[in-house]
Amino acid sequence: MINELKKDSPYFDFANKLLGKREMHSCNASLKKESIELLDELIDFLFPHFSNKVYYSPEDVIAKMQLLERNMISLLKIITENNENETEKTATRFISKIPAVHDMLWNDADSIYKGDPAAESIDEVILAYPGFMAISIYRLAHELYKLNIPIIPRIFTERAHQITGIDIHPGATIDSPFFIDHGTGIVIGETTKIGKNVKIYQGVTLGALSVDKSLANIKRHPTIEDDVIIYSQAVILGGETIVGRNSIVGGNSWITQSIPPNSVVYSKVEVKVRSNETYFNTLEFVI
């Protein structure tokens, strides 16, 4: 039998500290689970590729939207102190955005299909492209973010980060169509603004020059105008940095100032070819 914990136990102070933290930061244990379940429901509803349910009539679709609204109300009740009427209004506003999100996402998928020679169909893009999945989850999370709903938008986008390796803050403003190719390691910060027909490759960072907490309410991340291509591992930083429309940013570029429209920016690589004489005078290591 475990002996009764006494005040002279080496864990007594820790126990009090832990209890204090649990009281100050209490959170419904089901919040993350239910948020992800709602996200999966939304994705299943928007794309038949992920759903076992078949909708046979407009009435079926409307009934499902009503069910999604009820589930959204239940989720909001976990995290908000609003009265029931206000919670229902918030859920209704979110669900009312679903048709527009649907149109943007099919526009995104079509753009990816037409812009990627390796894509054999739009269905392949929806089913198999991590970039498209990250965009889908971001667009849903962004609507929640605009409604000032706490925590849930980040749970959505961190779920996307977990399954795709792509980190898009729900506060970023991204027009449609938007094309993420490959995508692993992409980071898009909260106040980033991205225009139409922008294409981004793996490892790109659209970040802030400073992470000072006092800058939380100002624009910290760059603006990417229409028809820009940003190749892999490019880093673009700063709230005043604007990449002008129809520009190309080469791989591994480091940008902290604006570039005008129709620019091509790249890192210069110097290649030195050594002679045989240089080769034999060089100490070589073989591992």
PyRosetta script that sets phi, psi and omega in degrees:
from pyrosetta import init, pose_from_sequence

init()
pose = pose_from_sequence("MINELKKDSPYFDFANKLLGKREMHSCNASLKKESIELLDELIDFLFPHFSNKVYYSPEDVIAKMQLLERNMISLLKIITENNENETEKTATRFISKIPAVHDMLWNDADSIYKGDPAAESIDEVILAYPGFMAISIYRLAHELYKLNIPIIPRIFTERAHQITGIDIHPGATIDSPFFIDHGTGIVIGETTKIGKNVKIYQGVTLGALSVDKSLANIKRHPTIEDDVIIYSQAVILGGETIVGRNSIVGGNSWITQSIPPNSVVYSKVEVKVRSNETYFNTLEFVI")
pose.set_psi(1, 139.9)
pose.set_omega(1, 178.6)
pose.set_phi(2, -75.3)
pose.set_psi(2, 129.3)
pose.set_omega(2, 179.0)
pose.set_phi(3, -66.0)
pose.set_psi(3, 151.2)
pose.set_omega(3, 177.3)
pose.set_phi(4, -61.5)
pose.set_psi(4, 133.3)
pose.set_omega(4, -179.8)
pose.set_phi(5, -68.9)
pose.set_psi(5, 126.7)
pose.set_omega(5, -178.3)
pose.set_phi(6, -108.0)
pose.set_psi(6, 163.0)
pose.set_omega(6, -177.9)
pose.set_phi(7, -64.0)
pose.set_psi(7, -22.5)
pose.set_omega(7, 179.3)
pose.set_phi(8, -86.6)
pose.set_psi(8, 5.0)
pose.set_omega(8, 176.7)
pose.set_phi(9, -65.6)
pose.set_psi(9, 143.2)
pose.set_omega(9, 177.5)
pose.set_phi(10, -65.3)
pose.set_psi(10, -12.3)
pose.set_omega(10, -178.5)
pose.set_phi(11, -100.9)
pose.set_psi(11, 1.9)
pose.set_omega(11, -173.9)
pose.set_phi(12, -64.1)
pose.set_psi(12, -45.9)
pose.set_omega(12, 179.9)
pose.set_phi(13, -64.5)
pose.set_psi(13, -40.5)
pose.set_omega(13, 178.2)
pose.set_phi(14, -63.0)
pose.set_psi(14, -40.4)
pose.set_omega(14, -179.7)
pose.set_phi(15, -60.1)
pose.set_psi(15, -43.5)
pose.set_omega(15, 178.2)
pose.set_phi(16, -64.8)
pose.set_psi(16, -41.1)
pose.set_omega(16, 179.5)
pose.set_phi(17, -63.1)
pose.set_psi(17, -45.0)
pose.set_omega(17, -179.6)
pose.set_phi(18, -62.2)
pose.set_psi(18, -43.1)
pose.set_omega(18, 179.2)
pose.set_phi(19, -63.4)
pose.set_psi(19, -38.4)
pose.set_omega(19, 178.2)
pose.set_phi(20, -63.3)
pose.set_psi(20, -43.7)
pose.set_omega(20, 178.9)
pose.set_phi(21, -64.7)
pose.set_psi(21, -40.4)
pose.set_omega(21, -179.3)
pose.set_phi(22, -65.1)
pose.set_psi(22, -33.1)
pose.set_omega(22, 178.6)
pose.set_phi(23, -74.9)
pose.set_psi(23, -41.8)
pose.set_omega(23, -177.9)
pose.set_phi(24, -70.5)
pose.set_psi(24, -34.4)
pose.set_omega(24, -172.6)
pose.set_phi(25, -117.8)
pose.set_psi(25, 33.7)
pose.set_omega(25, -178.8)
pose.set_phi(26, -63.5)
pose.set_psi(26, 141.9)
pose.set_omega(26, -179.3)
pose.set_phi(27, -148.0)
pose.set_psi(27, 139.6)
pose.set_omega(27, 178.8)
pose.set_phi(28, -56.6)
pose.set_psi(28, 125.7)
pose.set_omega(28, -174.1)
pose.set_phi(29, -61.2)
pose.set_psi(29, -22.4)
pose.set_omega(29, -176.0)
pose.set_phi(30, -91.3)
pose.set_psi(30, -0.9)
pose.set_omega(30, -172.6)
pose.set_phi(31, -56.6)
pose.set_psi(31, -51.9)
pose.set_omega(31, -177.3)
pose.set_phi(32, -65.2)
pose.set_psi(32, -43.9)
pose.set_omega(32, -179.2)
pose.set_phi(33, -61.1)
pose.set_psi(33, -46.9)
pose.set_omega(33, -177.7)
pose.set_phi(34, -70.7)
pose.set_psi(34, -31.6)
pose.set_omega(34, 176.7)
pose.set_phi(35, -64.1)
pose.set_psi(35, -45.2)
pose.set_omega(35, -179.8)
pose.set_phi(36, -67.4)
pose.set_psi(36, -36.5)
pose.set_omega(36, 176.9)
pose.set_phi(37, -63.4)
pose.set_psi(37, -41.2)
pose.set_omega(37, 177.4)
pose.set_phi(38, -65.5)
pose.set_psi(38, -41.3)
pose.set_omega(38, 177.1)
pose.set_phi(39, -58.1)
pose.set_psi(39, -46.4)
pose.set_omega(39, 179.0)
pose.set_phi(40, -61.3)
pose.set_psi(40, -39.1)
pose.set_omega(40, 177.3)
pose.set_phi(41, -61.0)
pose.set_psi(41, -42.7)
pose.set_omega(41, -178.9)
pose.set_phi(42, -65.2)
pose.set_psi(42, -44.8)
pose.set_omega(42, 178.9)
pose.set_phi(43, -63.5)
pose.set_psi(43, -43.1)
pose.set_omega(43, 178.0)
pose.set_phi(44, -60.5)
pose.set_psi(44, -38.8)
pose.set_omega(44, -178.5)
pose.set_phi(45, -69.2)
pose.set_psi(45, -40.2)
pose.set_omega(45, -175.8)
pose.set_phi(46, -74.9)
pose.set_psi(46, -29.8)
pose.set_omega(46, -174.5)
pose.set_phi(47, -130.5)
pose.set_psi(47, 116.1)
pose.set_omega(47, 179.4)
pose.set_phi(48, -61.6)
pose.set_psi(48, -17.6)
pose.set_omega(48, -179.8)
pose.set_phi(49, -59.7)
pose.set_psi(49, -25.1)
pose.set_omega(49, -174.7)
pose.set_phi(50, -111.8)
pose.set_psi(50, 7.0)
pose.set_omega(50, -171.7)
pose.set_phi(51, -120.2)
pose.set_psi(51, 143.6)
pose.set_omega(51, 173.2)
pose.set_phi(52, -90.2)
pose.set_psi(52, -10.9)
pose.set_omega(52, -175.4)
pose.set_phi(53, -89.0)
pose.set_psi(53, 137.6)
pose.set_omega(53, 175.8)
pose.set_phi(54, -108.6)
pose.set_psi(54, 130.9)
pose.set_omega(54, 177.3)
pose.set_phi(55, -100.1)
pose.set_psi(55, 123.6)
pose.set_omega(55, -173.6)
pose.set_phi(56, -99.7)
pose.set_psi(56, -13.8)
pose.set_omega(56, -175.2)
pose.set_phi(57, -153.2)
pose.set_psi(57, 162.2)
pose.set_omega(57, 174.4)
pose.set_phi(58, -56.7)
pose.set_psi(58, -33.3)
pose.set_omega(58, 179.6)
pose.set_phi(59, -62.7)
pose.set_psi(59, -36.5)
pose.set_omega(59, 177.3)
pose.set_phi(60, -62.9)
pose.set_psi(60, -43.4)
pose.set_omega(60, -179.1)
pose.set_phi(61, -65.0)
pose.set_psi(61, -45.0)
pose.set_omega(61, -179.5)
pose.set_phi(62, -63.4)
pose.set_psi(62, -40.1)
pose.set_omega(62, 178.2)
pose.set_phi(63, -62.0)
pose.set_psi(63, -39.8)
pose.set_omega(63, 178.7)
pose.set_phi(64, -66.2)
pose.set_psi(64, -39.6)
pose.set_omega(64, 178.2)
pose.set_phi(65, -64.1)
pose.set_psi(65, -36.2)
pose.set_omega(65, 176.6)
pose.set_phi(66, -66.3)
pose.set_psi(66, -38.2)
pose.set_omega(66, 177.1)
pose.set_phi(67, -66.1)
pose.set_psi(67, -42.6)
pose.set_omega(67, 177.1)
pose.set_phi(68, -60.2)
pose.set_psi(68, -38.9)
pose.set_omega(68, 178.5)
pose.set_phi(69, -64.2)
pose.set_psi(69, -43.0)
pose.set_omega(69, 177.8)
pose.set_phi(70, -63.4)
pose.set_psi(70, -40.8)
pose.set_omega(70, 178.5)
pose.set_phi(71, -66.0)
pose.set_psi(71, -35.8)
pose.set_omega(71, 176.9)
pose.set_phi(72, -65.3)
pose.set_psi(72, -40.6)
pose.set_omega(72, 177.8)
pose.set_phi(73, -60.8)
pose.set_psi(73, -45.6)
pose.set_omega(73, 179.7)
pose.set_phi(74, -60.3)
pose.set_psi(74, -39.9)
pose.set_omega(74, -180.0)
pose.set_phi(75, -68.6)
pose.set_psi(75, -42.4)
pose.set_omega(75, -179.0)
pose.set_phi(76, -63.5)
pose.set_psi(76, -32.8)
pose.set_omega(76, -179.8)
pose.set_phi(77, -63.0)
pose.set_psi(77, -24.1)
pose.set_omega(77, -179.9)
pose.set_phi(78, -70.2)
pose.set_psi(78, -33.5)
pose.set_omega(78, -168.6)
pose.set_phi(79, -114.7)
pose.set_psi(79, -9.9)
pose.set_omega(79, -177.3)
pose.set_phi(80, -116.7)
pose.set_psi(80, 156.1)
pose.set_omega(80, 176.3)
pose.set_phi(81, -105.6)
pose.set_psi(81, 13.9)
pose.set_omega(81, 179.3)
pose.set_phi(82, -66.8)
pose.set_psi(82, 155.4)
pose.set_omega(82, 175.0)
pose.set_phi(83, -69.9)
pose.set_psi(83, 165.3)
pose.set_omega(83, -172.6)
pose.set_phi(84, -61.3)
pose.set_psi(84, -37.3)
pose.set_omega(84, -179.5)
pose.set_phi(85, -63.3)
pose.set_psi(85, -42.3)
pose.set_omega(85, 179.8)
pose.set_phi(86, -68.1)
pose.set_psi(86, -39.4)
pose.set_omega(86, 177.8)
pose.set_phi(87, -61.8)
pose.set_psi(87, -42.4)
pose.set_omega(87, 179.1)
pose.set_phi(88, -64.9)
pose.set_psi(88, -38.8)
pose.set_omega(88, 178.1)
pose.set_phi(89, -63.2)
pose.set_psi(89, -41.3)
pose.set_omega(89, 179.2)
pose.set_phi(90, -63.4)
pose.set_psi(90, -44.8)
pose.set_omega(90, 178.9)
pose.set_phi(91, -62.6)
pose.set_psi(91, -40.8)
pose.set_omega(91, 179.1)
pose.set_phi(92, -63.4)
pose.set_psi(92, -41.4)
pose.set_omega(92, 179.1)
pose.set_phi(93, -62.9)
pose.set_psi(93, -40.5)
pose.set_omega(93, 179.0)
pose.set_phi(94, -64.1)
pose.set_psi(94, -48.9)
pose.set_omega(94, -178.1)
pose.set_phi(95, -63.1)
pose.set_psi(95, -31.7)
pose.set_omega(95, 179.4)
pose.set_phi(96, -65.7)
pose.set_psi(96, -18.4)
pose.set_omega(96, 179.4)
pose.set_phi(97, -85.6)
pose.set_psi(97, -11.4)
pose.set_omega(97, -175.0)
pose.set_phi(98, -58.4)
pose.set_psi(98, -44.3)
pose.set_omega(98, 178.8)
pose.set_phi(99, -58.7)
pose.set_psi(99, -41.0)
pose.set_omega(99, 179.3)
pose.set_phi(100, -68.2)
pose.set_psi(100, -39.6)
pose.set_omega(100, 176.8)
pose.set_phi(101, -62.3)
pose.set_psi(101, -42.7)
pose.set_omega(101, 178.1)
pose.set_phi(102, -56.5)
pose.set_psi(102, -46.9)
pose.set_omega(102, -179.3)
pose.set_phi(103, -63.8)
pose.set_psi(103, -42.4)
pose.set_omega(103, 179.7)
pose.set_phi(104, -63.2)
pose.set_psi(104, -41.4)
pose.set_omega(104, -176.8)
pose.set_phi(105, -68.4)
pose.set_psi(105, -39.2)
pose.set_omega(105, 176.4)
pose.set_phi(106, -68.3)
pose.set_psi(106, -31.2)
pose.set_omega(106, 174.0)
pose.set_phi(107, -66.0)
pose.set_psi(107, -42.6)
pose.set_omega(107, 176.6)
pose.set_phi(108, -60.8)
pose.set_psi(108, -47.0)
pose.set_omega(108, -177.8)
pose.set_phi(109, -62.5)
pose.set_psi(109, -41.1)
pose.set_omega(109, 179.4)
pose.set_phi(110, -64.6)
pose.set_psi(110, -39.4)
pose.set_omega(110, 178.6)
pose.set_phi(111, -65.2)
pose.set_psi(111, -41.1)
pose.set_omega(111, 178.9)
pose.set_phi(112, -64.6)
pose.set_psi(112, -44.9)
pose.set_omega(112, 179.6)
pose.set_phi(113, -59.7)
pose.set_psi(113, -46.2)
pose.set_omega(113, -177.7)
pose.set_phi(114, -72.6)
pose.set_psi(114, -24.1)
pose.set_omega(114, -175.7)
pose.set_phi(115, -96.9)
pose.set_psi(115, -6.3)
pose.set_omega(115, -178.0)
pose.set_phi(116, -117.7)
pose.set_psi(116, 109.9)
pose.set_omega(116, -179.7)
pose.set_phi(117, -58.9)
pose.set_psi(117, -23.5)
pose.set_omega(117, -177.8)
pose.set_phi(118, -80.3)
pose.set_psi(118, -14.9)
pose.set_omega(118, -178.1)
pose.set_phi(119, -80.2)
pose.set_psi(119, 123.6)
pose.set_omega(119, -177.1)
pose.set_phi(120, -89.3)
pose.set_psi(120, -19.6)
pose.set_omega(120, 179.4)
pose.set_phi(121, -163.5)
pose.set_psi(121, 162.3)
pose.set_omega(121, 175.8)
pose.set_phi(122, -66.9)
pose.set_psi(122, -29.3)
pose.set_omega(122, 177.6)
pose.set_phi(123, -66.0)
pose.set_psi(123, -36.7)
pose.set_omega(123, 176.1)
pose.set_phi(124, -62.8)
pose.set_psi(124, -41.2)
pose.set_omega(124, 178.4)
pose.set_phi(125, -59.2)
pose.set_psi(125, -47.9)
pose.set_omega(125, -177.0)
pose.set_phi(126, -66.5)
pose.set_psi(126, -41.3)
pose.set_omega(126, -175.4)
pose.set_phi(127, -78.9)
pose.set_psi(127, -34.5)
pose.set_omega(127, -164.0)
pose.set_phi(128, -122.5)
pose.set_psi(128, -7.1)
pose.set_omega(128, -175.6)
pose.set_phi(129, -95.7)
pose.set_psi(129, 114.7)
pose.set_omega(129, 179.6)
pose.set_phi(130, -61.6)
pose.set_psi(130, -32.4)
pose.set_omega(130, 178.0)
pose.set_phi(131, -60.6)
pose.set_psi(131, -42.0)
pose.set_omega(131, 179.6)
pose.set_phi(132, -67.7)
pose.set_psi(132, -40.0)
pose.set_omega(132, 178.2)
pose.set_phi(133, -62.1)
pose.set_psi(133, -41.9)
pose.set_omega(133, 178.8)
pose.set_phi(134, -63.0)
pose.set_psi(134, -40.3)
pose.set_omega(134, 178.0)
pose.set_phi(135, -64.8)
pose.set_psi(135, -42.3)
pose.set_omega(135, -179.3)
pose.set_phi(136, -59.3)
pose.set_psi(136, -48.1)
pose.set_omega(136, -178.6)
pose.set_phi(137, -67.7)
pose.set_psi(137, -40.2)
pose.set_omega(137, 177.5)
pose.set_phi(138, -57.8)
pose.set_psi(138, -46.0)
pose.set_omega(138, -175.1)
pose.set_phi(139, -63.1)
pose.set_psi(139, -36.9)
pose.set_omega(139, 175.2)
pose.set_phi(140, -68.0)
pose.set_psi(140, -45.3)
pose.set_omega(140, -179.7)
pose.set_phi(141, -63.2)
pose.set_psi(141, -36.5)
pose.set_omega(141, -178.5)
pose.set_phi(142, -63.1)
pose.set_psi(142, -37.8)
pose.set_omega(142, 177.8)
pose.set_phi(143, -65.2)
pose.set_psi(143, -37.8)
pose.set_omega(143, 175.5)
pose.set_phi(144, -66.2)
pose.set_psi(144, -41.2)
pose.set_omega(144, 179.7)
pose.set_phi(145, -60.3)
pose.set_psi(145, -42.6)
pose.set_omega(145, -178.9)
pose.set_phi(146, -66.0)
pose.set_psi(146, -23.1)
pose.set_omega(146, 177.1)
pose.set_phi(147, -88.0)
pose.set_psi(147, 6.9)
pose.set_omega(147, 179.0)
pose.set_phi(148, 61.0)
pose.set_psi(148, 31.1)
pose.set_omega(148, 175.3)
pose.set_phi(149, -80.0)
pose.set_psi(149, 124.7)
pose.set_omega(149, -177.6)
pose.set_phi(150, -78.6)
pose.set_psi(150, 157.0)
pose.set_omega(150, 167.3)
pose.set_phi(151, 64.7)
pose.set_psi(151, -51.6)
pose.set_omega(151, -172.9)
pose.set_phi(152, -58.4)
pose.set_psi(152, -42.6)
pose.set_omega(152, 177.8)
pose.set_phi(153, -57.7)
pose.set_psi(153, -38.6)
pose.set_omega(153, 178.9)
pose.set_phi(154, -70.9)
pose.set_psi(154, -34.5)
pose.set_omega(154, 175.4)
pose.set_phi(155, -62.3)
pose.set_psi(155, -41.4)
pose.set_omega(155, 177.7)
pose.set_phi(156, -59.7)
pose.set_psi(156, -54.4)
pose.set_omega(156, -173.5)
pose.set_phi(157, -72.6)
pose.set_psi(157, -28.5)
pose.set_omega(157, 174.3)
pose.set_phi(158, -71.5)
pose.set_psi(158, -27.3)
pose.set_omega(158, 171.8)
pose.set_phi(159, -64.5)
pose.set_psi(159, -43.2)
pose.set_omega(159, 176.2)
pose.set_phi(160, -61.9)
pose.set_psi(160, -42.1)
pose.set_omega(160, 178.2)
pose.set_phi(161, -58.9)
pose.set_psi(161, -42.7)
pose.set_omega(161, -178.3)
pose.set_phi(162, -63.9)
pose.set_psi(162, -41.8)
pose.set_omega(162, -172.9)
pose.set_phi(163, -93.5)
pose.set_psi(163, -15.2)
pose.set_omega(163, -177.1)
pose.set_phi(164, -121.8)
pose.set_psi(164, -18.0)
pose.set_omega(164, -174.8)
pose.set_phi(165, 78.4)
pose.set_psi(165, 11.8)
pose.set_omega(165, -178.3)
pose.set_phi(166, -113.0)
pose.set_psi(166, 126.6)
pose.set_omega(166, -173.1)
pose.set_phi(167, -113.3)
pose.set_psi(167, 99.8)
pose.set_omega(167, 178.0)
pose.set_phi(168, -114.5)
pose.set_psi(168, 120.1)
pose.set_omega(168, 177.3)
pose.set_phi(169, -68.3)
pose.set_psi(169, 138.6)
pose.set_omega(169, -178.4)
pose.set_phi(170, -64.4)
pose.set_psi(170, -16.2)
pose.set_omega(170, 179.0)
pose.set_phi(171, -81.0)
pose.set_psi(171, -15.2)
pose.set_omega(171, 179.6)
pose.set_phi(172, -60.3)
pose.set_psi(172, 148.4)
pose.set_omega(172, 178.7)
pose.set_phi(173, -108.4)
pose.set_psi(173, 112.8)
pose.set_omega(173, -173.4)
pose.set_phi(174, -128.0)
pose.set_psi(174, 118.1)
pose.set_omega(174, 179.9)
pose.set_phi(175, -77.2)
pose.set_psi(175, 175.0)
pose.set_omega(175, -179.2)
pose.set_phi(176, -124.7)
pose.set_psi(176, 142.1)
pose.set_omega(176, 3.7)
pose.set_phi(177, -80.5)
pose.set_psi(177, 155.1)
pose.set_omega(177, 179.3)
pose.set_phi(178, -133.9)
pose.set_psi(178, 137.9)
pose.set_omega(178, -173.1)
pose.set_phi(179, -128.4)
pose.set_psi(179, 114.9)
pose.set_omega(179, 170.1)
pose.set_phi(180, -104.9)
pose.set_psi(180, 120.2)
pose.set_omega(180, 179.6)
pose.set_phi(181, -103.4)
pose.set_psi(181, 127.9)
pose.set_omega(181, -174.6)
pose.set_phi(182, 65.4)
pose.set_psi(182, -79.4)
pose.set_omega(182, 165.6)
pose.set_phi(183, 101.9)
pose.set_psi(183, -25.4)
pose.set_omega(183, -174.3)
pose.set_phi(184, -53.1)
pose.set_psi(184, 129.2)
pose.set_omega(184, 175.2)
pose.set_phi(185, 87.5)
pose.set_psi(185, 1.9)
pose.set_omega(185, 177.5)
pose.set_phi(186, -69.4)
pose.set_psi(186, 137.9)
pose.set_omega(186, 175.2)
pose.set_phi(187, -129.5)
pose.set_psi(187, 124.9)
pose.set_omega(187, 179.1)
pose.set_phi(188, -125.5)
pose.set_psi(188, 116.1)
pose.set_omega(188, -172.6)
pose.set_phi(189, -77.3)
pose.set_psi(189, 170.5)
pose.set_omega(189, -170.0)
pose.set_phi(190, -58.4)
pose.set_psi(190, -42.0)
pose.set_omega(190, -174.5)
pose.set_phi(191, -102.0)
pose.set_psi(191, 16.3)
pose.set_omega(191, 175.3)
pose.set_phi(192, -63.9)
pose.set_psi(192, 142.3)
pose.set_omega(192, 172.3)
pose.set_phi(193, -123.4)
pose.set_psi(193, 127.8)
pose.set_omega(193, -177.2)
pose.set_phi(194, -127.2)
pose.set_psi(194, 130.9)
pose.set_omega(194, -178.3)
pose.set_phi(195, -84.5)
pose.set_psi(195, -162.1)
pose.set_omega(195, -177.1)
pose.set_phi(196, -80.8)
pose.set_psi(196, 152.2)
pose.set_omega(196, 172.6)
pose.set_phi(197, 57.2)
pose.set_psi(197, 38.5)
pose.set_omega(197, 176.5)
pose.set_phi(198, -94.3)
pose.set_psi(198, 138.3)
pose.set_omega(198, -179.4)
pose.set_phi(199, -123.3)
pose.set_psi(199, 128.0)
pose.set_omega(199, -176.5)
pose.set_phi(200, -127.6)
pose.set_psi(200, 135.4)
pose.set_omega(200, 179.4)
pose.set_phi(201, -100.6)
pose.set_psi(201, 175.8)
pose.set_omega(201, -173.8)
pose.set_phi(202, -58.6)
pose.set_psi(202, 146.6)
pose.set_omega(202, 172.7)
pose.set_phi(203, 78.8)
pose.set_psi(203, 3.5)
pose.set_omega(203, -179.3)
pose.set_phi(204, -73.6)
pose.set_psi(204, 139.2)
pose.set_omega(204, 174.5)
pose.set_phi(205, -118.6)
pose.set_psi(205, 124.0)
pose.set_omega(205, 171.4)
pose.set_phi(206, -111.8)
pose.set_psi(206, 92.7)
pose.set_omega(206, -166.8)
pose.set_phi(207, -125.6)
pose.set_psi(207, -170.3)
pose.set_omega(207, -178.4)
pose.set_phi(208, -103.0)
pose.set_psi(208, 150.2)
pose.set_omega(208, 175.2)
pose.set_phi(209, -76.3)
pose.set_psi(209, -25.7)
pose.set_omega(209, -179.5)
pose.set_phi(210, -137.1)
pose.set_psi(210, 146.0)
pose.set_omega(210, 177.5)
pose.set_phi(211, -110.9)
pose.set_psi(211, 23.0)
pose.set_omega(211, 179.0)
pose.set_phi(212, -61.7)
pose.set_psi(212, 130.4)
pose.set_omega(212, -176.9)
pose.set_phi(213, -61.0)
pose.set_psi(213, -28.4)
pose.set_omega(213, -178.9)
pose.set_phi(214, -66.4)
pose.set_psi(214, -13.4)
pose.set_omega(214, -178.6)
pose.set_phi(215, -94.5)
pose.set_psi(215, 11.8)
pose.set_omega(215, -172.7)
pose.set_phi(216, -59.3)
pose.set_psi(216, -30.9)
pose.set_omega(216, -173.8)
pose.set_phi(217, -102.8)
pose.set_psi(217, 15.6)
pose.set_omega(217, 176.9)
pose.set_phi(218, -119.1)
pose.set_psi(218, 165.0)
pose.set_omega(218, 179.3)
pose.set_phi(219, -72.5)
pose.set_psi(219, 117.4)
pose.set_omega(219, -174.6)
pose.set_phi(220, -111.3)
pose.set_psi(220, -15.3)
pose.set_omega(220, -171.3)
pose.set_phi(221, -116.2)
pose.set_psi(221, 160.6)
pose.set_omega(221, -170.8)
pose.set_phi(222, -74.2)
pose.set_psi(222, 167.1)
pose.set_omega(222, 172.7)
pose.set_phi(223, -110.3)
pose.set_psi(223, 128.9)
pose.set_omega(223, 178.7)
pose.set_phi(224, -114.2)
pose.set_psi(224, 115.3)
pose.set_omega(224, -176.3)
pose.set_phi(225, -80.5)
pose.set_psi(225, 179.3)
pose.set_omega(225, -173.9)
pose.set_phi(226, -59.2)
pose.set_psi(226, 148.9)
pose.set_omega(226, 168.6)
pose.set_phi(227, 62.7)
pose.set_psi(227, 34.6)
pose.set_omega(227, 178.4)
pose.set_phi(228, -99.0)
pose.set_psi(228, 142.3)
pose.set_omega(228, 172.4)
pose.set_phi(229, -115.2)
pose.set_psi(229, 129.7)
pose.set_omega(229, 178.8)
pose.set_phi(230, -122.1)
pose.set_psi(230, 115.6)
pose.set_omega(230, -175.3)
pose.set_phi(231, -85.5)
pose.set_psi(231, 171.2)
pose.set_omega(231, -165.2)
pose.set_phi(232, -58.6)
pose.set_psi(232, 141.6)
pose.set_omega(232, 174.6)
pose.set_phi(233, 69.6)
pose.set_psi(233, 9.0)
pose.set_omega(233, 175.0)
pose.set_phi(234, -69.1)
pose.set_psi(234, 144.9)
pose.set_omega(234, 178.6)
pose.set_phi(235, -122.6)
pose.set_psi(235, 120.9)
pose.set_omega(235, -179.5)
pose.set_phi(236, -124.4)
pose.set_psi(236, 120.8)
pose.set_omega(236, -169.8)
pose.set_phi(237, -126.9)
pose.set_psi(237, 149.0)
pose.set_omega(237, 168.6)
pose.set_phi(238, 106.6)
pose.set_psi(238, 137.6)
pose.set_omega(238, -178.5)
pose.set_phi(239, -69.6)
pose.set_psi(239, -21.9)
pose.set_omega(239, 179.1)
pose.set_phi(240, -95.7)
pose.set_psi(240, -0.6)
pose.set_omega(240, -178.8)
pose.set_phi(241, -81.0)
pose.set_psi(241, 124.6)
pose.set_omega(241, 178.9)
pose.set_phi(242, -123.3)
pose.set_psi(242, 125.6)
pose.set_omega(242, 172.7)
pose.set_phi(243, -95.9)
pose.set_psi(243, 112.3)
pose.set_omega(243, -174.2)
pose.set_phi(244, -65.1)
pose.set_psi(244, 154.8)
pose.set_omega(244, -175.6)
pose.set_phi(245, -56.7)
pose.set_psi(245, 149.5)
pose.set_omega(245, 176.1)
pose.set_phi(246, 62.4)
pose.set_psi(246, 27.5)
pose.set_omega(246, 178.0)
pose.set_phi(247, -98.0)
pose.set_psi(247, 161.1)
pose.set_omega(247, 175.3)
pose.set_phi(248, -123.4)
pose.set_psi(248, 127.3)
pose.set_omega(248, 176.9)
pose.set_phi(249, -109.7)
pose.set_psi(249, 116.6)
pose.set_omega(249, -176.7)
pose.set_phi(250, -71.8)
pose.set_psi(250, 162.9)
pose.set_omega(250, 179.6)
pose.set_phi(251, -60.5)
pose.set_psi(251, 144.8)
pose.set_omega(251, 177.2)
pose.set_phi(252, 66.6)
pose.set_psi(252, 13.7)
pose.set_omega(252, 176.2)
pose.set_phi(253, -72.1)
pose.set_psi(253, 150.5)
pose.set_omega(253, 176.7)
pose.set_phi(254, -123.2)
pose.set_psi(254, 111.6)
pose.set_omega(254, -172.7)
pose.set_phi(255, -123.0)
pose.set_psi(255, 124.9)
pose.set_omega(255, 177.6)
pose.set_phi(256, -129.6)
pose.set_psi(256, 12.3)
pose.set_omega(256, 176.2)
pose.set_phi(257, -141.3)
pose.set_psi(257, 158.8)
pose.set_omega(257, -175.6)
pose.set_phi(258, -65.9)
pose.set_psi(258, 150.2)
pose.set_omega(258, 174.2)
pose.set_phi(259, -125.4)
pose.set_psi(259, 141.5)
pose.set_omega(259, -174.4)
pose.set_phi(260, -72.9)
pose.set_psi(260, 165.0)
pose.set_omega(260, 176.9)
pose.set_phi(261, -57.0)
pose.set_psi(261, 153.6)
pose.set_omega(261, 175.6)
pose.set_phi(262, 64.3)
pose.set_psi(262, 26.7)
pose.set_omega(262, 180.0)
pose.set_phi(263, -92.1)
pose.set_psi(263, 157.8)
pose.set_omega(263, 169.2)
pose.set_phi(264, -124.0)
pose.set_psi(264, 119.7)
pose.set_omega(264, -177.5)
pose.set_phi(265, -117.7)
pose.set_psi(265, 131.3)
pose.set_omega(265, 179.4)
pose.set_phi(266, -151.9)
pose.set_psi(266, 158.2)
pose.set_omega(266, 175.8)
pose.set_phi(267, -87.1)
pose.set_psi(267, 130.6)
pose.set_omega(267, -179.9)
pose.set_phi(268, -79.9)
pose.set_psi(268, 128.1)
pose.set_omega(268, 179.0)
pose.set_phi(269, -108.4)
pose.set_psi(269, 126.6)
pose.set_omega(269, 179.0)
pose.set_phi(270, -99.8)
pose.set_psi(270, 124.9)
pose.set_omega(270, -179.9)
pose.set_phi(271, -108.8)
pose.set_psi(271, 122.3)
pose.set_omega(271, 176.9)
pose.set_phi(272, -110.8)
pose.set_psi(272, 125.9)
pose.set_omega(272, 178.4)
pose.set_phi(273, -101.8)
pose.set_psi(273, 119.7)
pose.set_omega(273, -177.1)
pose.set_phi(274, -86.9)
pose.set_psi(274, 148.4)
pose.set_omega(274, 179.2)
pose.set_phi(275, -81.5)
pose.set_psi(275, 171.0)
pose.set_omega(275, 176.6)
pose.set_phi(276, -60.0)
pose.set_psi(276, -38.1)
pose.set_omega(276, -179.4)
pose.set_phi(277, -63.3)
pose.set_psi(277, -44.2)
pose.set_omega(277, 177.4)
pose.set_phi(278, -63.5)
pose.set_psi(278, -39.3)
pose.set_omega(278, -178.0)
pose.set_phi(279, -60.7)
pose.set_psi(279, -47.4)
pose.set_omega(279, -175.6)
pose.set_phi(280, -75.2)
pose.set_psi(280, -17.6)
pose.set_omega(280, 177.0)
pose.set_phi(281, -90.6)
pose.set_psi(281, -0.8)
pose.set_omega(281, -177.9)
pose.set_phi(282, -96.8)
pose.set_psi(282, 135.1)
pose.set_omega(282, 177.3)
pose.set_phi(283, -73.2)
pose.set_psi(283, 122.6)
pose.set_omega(283, -177.2)
pose.set_phi(284, -106.3)
pose.set_psi(284, 142.7)
pose.set_omega(284, 175.1)
pose.set_phi(285, -112.3)
pose.set_psi(285, 132.3)
pose.set_omega(285, 175.6)
pose.set_phi(286, -118.5)
pose.set_psi(286, 122.7)
pose.set_omega(286, -178.2)
pose.set_phi(287, -109.6)
pose.dump_pdb("model.pdb")
